[in-house]
Amino acid sequence: MDIYTEIILDLYKNPLNKGNLENPTNENSRNNPLCGDEIEIQLIIEDNKIKDIKFNGNGCAISQASASLLTDKIKNMDIKEVKNLNKEYILNLLHIPISPGRLKCALLSLDTLKGALENA
């Protein structure tokens, strides 16, 4: 368990895919008003696949690590597959127990991503 906690903290300090894309085809931002977490996701979609993805945001280690892991895992994934991702997918990526109060933090990136894909 401790190694996964260390991974989460490392991704919080050194996130993957954090930044901005030039000319994204899709983007969305969401926040969790209960704790102040914010996530913005930008995508470049080509041939029904996620060619590139970046995120920006502020918040707790769980929300930021979740965004980092999710954006890394879905590169080159088919849009239909991405649209079917669910809570269990995110929880499996994180590999740590998430309390009910922190579930919204963990799922904010997925919610933001799905919002960006609504018109894809």
Stockholm file with secondary structure:
# STOCKHOLM 1.0

chainA/1-120         MDIYTEIILDLYKNPLNKGNLENPTNENSRNNPLCGDEIEIQLIIEDNKIKDIKFNGNGCAISQASASLLTDKIKNMDIKEVKNLNKEYILNLLHIPISPGRLKCALLSLDTLKGALENA
#=GR chainA/1-120 SS CHHHHHHHHHHHHSCTTBSCCSSCSEEEEEEETTTTEEEEEEEEEETTEEEEEEEEEESCHHHHHHHHHHHHHTTTCBHHHHHTCCHHHHHHHHCSCCCGGGHHHHHHHHHHHHHHTTTC
#=GC SS_cons         CHHHHHHHHHHHHSCTTBSCCSSCSEEEEEEETTTTEEEEEEEEEETTEEEEEEEEEESCHHHHHHHHHHHHHTTTCBHHHHHTCCHHHHHHHHCSCCCGGGHHHHHHHHHHHHHHTTTC
//
